[in-house]
Amino acid sequence: MSGSAGRRPGVDAAPGIETVVARLLTVGTYLAIGLVLVGVVGMLRDGIAPLDHVAFPPFDLRQIPAEMLALEPAGFLWAGIVLVMCLPIGRVIVAGFGFLRVGDRRLALVSAGVVLVVFASIAAAIGLGG
C-alpha cells in the first residue's frame, strides 16, 4: 500500500510553504525597518523632527523612487512604511502560489479570493478618496 494514499494535496508541502513565507516576512521586515531608519536618520540630519506632524513629508507613491534616488529622507521613510503595509498581502500571494504548486487548488482559490478582496478594497478607497 502506498504511503500517500488518503493524503490531501499540499499537506506534506505545508512546511516548505511556511518556510518561504517566513523568509519573505523576515527579510521584508528587516528591509522595511532599514528603510525607515535611513529616513528617520536623514530627517534628523536635515534638522527635521520625525515626530513633528507639521514637518511630516507628504505621501505620493509615484514620487518614492525619485525621492530615494535623490537620497531624500522622505522617500526612504515612505518606502519602508509602504513595504510594511505590503508584507501581509505578499504573504498571501506567496502562500497562494505555494498551494497552487503543490496542487491544493482549494487553498489557492482562498488565497486568490483574499487578494481580490484586498485589491477591491484599495480600489474602493482610492475611488472614494479621489
VOROKE-287513 format. One line per field, with one value per residue: residue in one letter; residue number from 1; z, y negated, x negated of N, C-alpha, C in turn. Coordinates in Angstrom, 3 decimals, decimal comma. Each point is the difference from the previous one (the first is absolute). Layout:
<drenmis>
type: [A  ...]
seq: [NUM  ...]
n_zz: [Z  ...]
n_yy: [Y  ...]
n_xx: [X  ...]
ca_zz: [Z  ...]
ca_yy: [Y  ...]
ca_xx: [X  ...]
c_zz: [Z  ...]
c_yy: [Y  ...]
c_xx: [X  ...]
</drenmis>
This chain:
<drenmis>
type: [M  S  G  S  A  G  R  R  P  G  V  D  A  A  P  G  I  E  T  V  V  A  R  L  L  T  V  G  T  Y  L  A  I  G  L  V  L  V  G  V  V  G  M  L  R  D  G  I  A  P  L  D  H  V  A  F  P  P  F  D  L  R  Q  I  P  A  E  M  L  A  L  E  P  A  G  F  L  W  A  G  I  V  L  V  M  C  L  P  I  G  R  V  I  V  A  G  F  G  F  L  R  V  G  D  R  R  L  A  L  V  S  A  G  V  V  L  V  V  F  A  S  I  A  A  A  I  G  L  G  G]
seq: [1  2  3  4  5  6  7  8  9  10  11  12  13  14  15  16  17  18  19  20  21  22  23  24  25  26  27  28  29  30  31  32  33  34  35  36  37  38  39  40  41  42  43  44  45  46  47  48  49  50  51  52  53  54  55  56  57  58  59  60  61  62  63  64  65  66  67  68  69  70  71  72  73  74  75  76  77  78  79  80  81  82  83  84  85  86  87  88  89  90  91  92  93  94  95  96  97  98  99  100  101  102  103  104  105  106  107  108  109  110  111  112  113  114  115  116  117  118  119  120  121  122  123  124  125  126  127  128  129  130]
n_zz: [0,000  -0,773  0,387  -1,265  0,146  -0,392  -0,507  0,615  -1,150  -0,026  0,609  -0,829  -0,827  0,983  0,528  -1,262  -0,105  1,202  -0,441  -1,198  0,551  0,881  -1,014  -0,738  1,044  0,244  -1,236  -0,289  1,175  -0,133  -1,245  0,414  1,023  -0,863  -0,841  0,971  0,438  -1,264  -0,159  1,165  -0,235  -1,237  0,551  0,922  -0,980  -0,595  1,292  -0,492  0,870  0,003  1,242  -0,652  0,322  0,338  0,443  0,276  -0,764  -1,044  -0,121  -0,897  -0,189  -0,957  1,047  0,608  -1,188  -0,484  1,075  -0,162  -1,317  0,450  0,637  -0,307  1,257  -0,510  -1,051  0,810  0,675  -1,090  -0,576  1,166  0,101  -1,292  0,179  1,148  -0,699  -0,860  1,093  0,657  -0,963  0,143  1,285  -0,223  -0,763  0,811  1,031  -0,685  -0,424  1,269  0,357  -0,959  0,390  1,209  -0,766  0,972  -0,939  0,984  0,594  -1,209  -0,136  1,214  -0,276  -1,165  0,689  0,910  -0,970  -0,612  1,187  0,256  -1,230  0,134  1,214  -0,506  -1,033  0,880  0,807  -1,066  -0,427  1,261  0,058  -1,247]
n_yy: [1,175  -0,971  -0,678  -0,307  1,229  -0,696  -0,432  -1,134  -0,627  -0,143  1,069  0,805  -0,877  0,106  0,838  0,443  -0,058  0,538  0,768  0,109  0,167  0,816  0,506  -0,007  0,419  0,878  0,349  0,079  0,582  0,737  0,234  0,213  0,693  0,586  0,095  0,377  0,816  0,322  0,111  0,639  0,731  0,144  0,227  0,784  0,560  -0,044  0,359  1,097  -0,353  1,285  -0,393  -1,013  -0,043  -1,193  0,530  0,800  0,717  -0,652  0,771  0,443  1,068  -0,807  -0,792  1,103  0,624  -1,094  0,002  1,321  -0,143  -0,978  1,167  -0,247  -0,406  -0,875  0,143  0,005  -1,044  -0,601  0,290  -0,286  -1,083  -0,291  0,313  -0,634  -0,922  0,202  0,129  -0,395  -0,884  -0,357  0,115  -0,608  -0,881  -0,066  -0,037  -0,882  -0,576  0,030  -0,378  -0,898  -0,273  0,144  -0,707  -0,874  0,325  0,683  0,247  0,391  0,541  0,495  0,296  0,474  0,593  0,313  0,340  0,609  0,469  0,263  0,468  0,652  0,306  0,260  0,651  0,567  0,197  0,359  0,752  0,358  0,180  0,400]
n_xx: [-0,839  0,362  -1,099  0,315  0,498  1,032  -1,134  0,170  0,285  -1,299  0,483  -0,686  0,545  0,895  -0,893  -0,047  1,318  0,121  -0,992  0,570  1,194  -0,549  -0,665  1,105  0,691  -0,947  -0,310  1,291  0,136  -1,088  0,393  1,246  -0,469  -0,831  1,014  0,836  -0,948  -0,267  1,319  0,118  -1,084  0,453  1,189  -0,547  -0,678  1,191  -0,004  0,556  0,938  -0,371  0,169  -0,543  1,288  -0,402  -1,121  1,014  -0,826  0,485  1,062  -0,888  0,734  0,411  -0,129  0,381  0,052  0,594  0,774  0,117  0,163  0,798  0,056  1,258  -0,075  0,853  -0,784  -1,052  0,453  0,494  -1,155  -0,579  0,753  -0,179  -1,273  0,059  0,651  -0,998  -0,709  1,088  0,211  -1,279  0,273  1,160  -0,642  -1,063  0,828  0,719  -1,143  -0,353  1,215  -0,073  -1,244  0,549  0,823  -0,115  0,879  0,522  -1,148  -0,384  1,215  -0,124  -1,259  0,402  0,960  -0,906  -0,843  1,008  0,363  -1,265  -0,219  1,140  -0,427  -1,201  0,533  0,808  -1,032  -0,704  0,999  0,145  -1,313  0,142]
ca_zz: [0,000  -0,134  1,160  -0,291  -0,125  0,965  0,382  -0,739  -0,708  0,680  1,425  0,204  -0,455  0,883  0,597  -1,017  -0,232  1,206  0,010  -0,981  0,531  1,138  -0,548  -0,588  1,066  0,735  -0,834  -0,244  1,215  0,192  -1,035  0,330  1,161  -0,494  -0,781  0,933  0,762  -0,875  -0,113  1,266  0,199  -0,960  0,482  1,125  -0,596  -0,636  1,014  0,023  1,060  -0,630  0,638  -0,179  -1,015  -0,979  -0,875  -0,585  -1,457  -0,654  -0,619  -1,411  -0,357  -1,245  0,229  0,877  -0,653  -0,298  1,274  0,448  -0,869  0,391  1,392  0,904  1,095  -0,118  -0,878  0,751  1,036  -0,608  -0,570  1,105  0,469  -1,035  0,051  1,159  -0,342  -1,068  0,431  0,196  -1,271  -0,607  0,647  -0,566  -1,397  -0,002  0,457  -1,073  -1,015  0,603  -0,012  -1,399  -0,401  0,571  -0,441  0,895  -0,710  0,905  0,736  -0,983  -0,298  1,175  -0,054  -1,087  0,464  0,970  -0,763  -0,725  0,959  0,407  -1,117  -0,167  1,086  -0,327  -1,102  0,534  0,829  -0,916  -0,673  0,943  0,456  -1,090]
ca_yy: [-1,175  -1,219  -0,878  -1,248  0,231  -0,679  -1,321  -1,152  -0,711  -1,114  0,208  0,218  -1,170  -1,143  -0,570  -0,728  -1,265  -0,808  -0,460  -1,080  -1,143  -0,526  -0,694  -1,241  -0,930  -0,387  -0,881  -1,202  -0,808  -0,618  -1,016  -1,127  -0,685  -0,710  -1,164  -1,000  -0,518  -0,929  -1,194  -0,740  -0,565  -1,087  -1,134  -0,595  -0,677  -1,229  -0,851  0,210  0,916  1,024  0,105  -1,263  0,235  -1,085  0,206  1,336  -0,132  0,460  1,322  0,144  1,284  -0,125  -0,774  0,726  0,367  -1,201  -0,523  0,882  -0,238  -1,306  0,192  -0,765  0,858  0,326  1,158  1,208  0,165  0,493  1,333  0,950  0,105  0,718  1,397  0,613  0,210  0,999  1,333  0,989  0,457  0,805  1,309  0,722  0,315  1,068  1,227  0,448  0,675  1,244  0,950  0,371  0,856  1,340  0,588  -0,274  -1,039  -0,638  -1,065  -0,982  -0,829  -0,847  -1,038  -0,918  -0,768  -0,993  -1,025  -0,785  -0,851  -1,074  -0,943  -0,694  -0,969  -1,093  -0,754  -0,747  -1,097  -1,007  -0,599  -0,848  -1,086  -0,845]
ca_xx: [0,839  -0,786  0,020  0,685  1,435  0,864  -0,521  0,522  -1,069  -0,638  -0,246  -1,431  -0,736  0,279  -1,216  -0,753  0,688  -0,191  -1,382  -0,121  0,750  -0,760  -1,169  0,511  0,366  -1,200  -0,817  0,790  0,052  -1,323  -0,174  0,879  -0,582  -1,181  0,436  0,537  -1,140  -0,728  0,835  0,005  -1,337  -0,117  0,803  -0,734  -1,166  0,485  0,605  1,452  0,424  0,841  1,313  0,716  1,033  -0,034  -1,153  0,062  0,010  1,233  -0,080  0,329  -0,595  -0,769  -1,222  -0,930  -1,272  -0,794  -0,511  -1,082  -1,154  -0,544  -0,419  0,858  0,464  1,425  0,136  -0,345  1,013  1,230  -0,238  0,070  1,385  0,753  -0,422  0,655  1,411  0,109  -0,442  1,075  0,560  -1,060  0,065  1,135  -0,332  -1,008  0,661  0,893  -0,813  -0,482  1,117  0,227  -1,123  0,131  1,257  1,125  0,757  0,965  -0,688  -0,466  1,172  0,233  -1,030  0,357  1,155  -0,468  -0,714  1,004  0,708  -0,915  -0,159  1,281  0,077  -0,924  0,603  1,143  -0,519  -0,551  1,147  0,736  -0,856  -0,452]
c_zz: [0,000  1,234  -0,239  -0,121  1,096  0,440  -0,843  -0,727  0,860  1,458  0,271  -0,375  0,915  0,660  -0,999  -0,282  1,187  0,075  -0,957  0,517  1,159  -0,479  -0,609  1,082  0,765  -0,801  -0,252  1,201  0,260  -1,020  0,312  1,177  -0,430  -0,785  0,901  0,799  -0,825  -0,136  1,252  0,253  -0,967  0,416  1,149  -0,502  -0,610  0,982  0,070  1,101  -0,612  0,601  -0,104  -1,148  -1,079  -1,020  -0,717  -1,508  -0,607  -0,691  -1,450  -0,488  -1,245  0,206  0,809  -0,713  -0,280  1,271  0,520  -0,846  0,323  1,444  0,972  1,076  -0,132  -0,877  0,722  1,071  -0,581  -0,614  1,088  0,488  -1,012  0,012  1,174  -0,318  -1,055  0,443  0,232  -1,308  -0,768  0,561  -0,599  -1,442  -0,067  0,443  -1,094  -1,105  0,527  -0,002  -1,414  -0,464  0,521  -0,307  0,922  -0,575  0,919  0,766  -0,933  -0,373  1,164  0,009  -1,085  0,400  0,973  -0,726  -0,758  0,929  0,429  -1,115  -0,283  1,083  -0,263  -1,118  0,483  0,827  -0,873  -0,694  0,892  0,441  -1,096  -0,617]
c_yy: [-1,238  -0,874  -1,276  0,165  -0,730  -1,370  -1,086  -0,682  -1,112  0,217  0,171  -1,227  -1,204  -0,550  -0,793  -1,360  -0,926  -0,560  -1,175  -1,250  -0,640  -0,785  -1,343  -1,030  -0,485  -0,994  -1,315  -0,921  -0,686  -1,104  -1,236  -0,801  -0,800  -1,245  -1,110  -0,631  -1,004  -1,305  -0,853  -0,652  -1,171  -1,228  -0,704  -0,776  -1,344  -0,946  0,096  1,001  1,040  0,111  -1,281  0,161  -1,076  0,248  1,355  -0,113  0,520  1,341  -0,081  1,238  -0,104  -0,707  0,765  0,395  -1,214  -0,590  0,854  -0,208  -1,326  0,011  -0,902  0,933  0,431  1,231  1,302  0,301  0,590  1,383  1,069  0,209  0,768  1,480  0,722  0,298  1,084  1,418  0,989  0,509  0,820  1,405  0,842  0,419  1,151  1,320  0,549  0,719  1,321  1,067  0,491  0,981  1,427  0,631  -0,207  -1,173  -0,737  -1,150  -1,056  -0,936  -0,926  -1,149  -1,026  -0,865  -1,094  -1,146  -0,887  -0,944  -1,170  -1,022  -0,757  -1,066  -1,202  -0,856  -0,832  -1,180  -1,109  -0,727  -0,930  -1,200  -0,991  -0,730]
c_xx: [-0,884  0,140  0,766  1,506  0,760  -0,494  0,645  -1,148  -0,571  -0,331  -1,488  -0,827  0,184  -1,256  -0,845  0,608  -0,214  -1,413  -0,192  0,709  -0,759  -1,221  0,417  0,293  -1,230  -0,841  0,737  0,053  -1,336  -0,251  0,843  -0,553  -1,220  0,368  0,534  -1,141  -0,806  0,793  -0,018  -1,353  -0,213  0,797  -0,708  -1,223  0,390  0,689  1,512  0,320  0,948  1,404  0,818  0,995  0,006  -1,111  0,049  0,141  1,303  -0,216  0,449  -0,743  -0,879  -1,331  -1,056  -1,296  -0,891  -0,595  -1,141  -1,254  -0,675  -0,498  0,777  0,548  1,452  0,213  -0,285  1,049  1,276  -0,182  0,083  1,419  0,848  -0,363  0,654  1,469  0,178  -0,359  1,154  0,611  -1,029  -0,017  1,110  -0,301  -0,994  0,624  0,913  -0,755  -0,557  1,080  0,272  -1,073  0,147  1,353  1,187  0,791  0,965  -0,660  -0,576  1,150  0,337  -1,006  0,317  1,199  -0,396  -0,708  0,989  0,758  -0,884  -0,141  1,297  0,176  -0,896  0,600  1,183  -0,479  -0,559  1,151  0,793  -0,816  -0,365  1,108]
</drenmis>
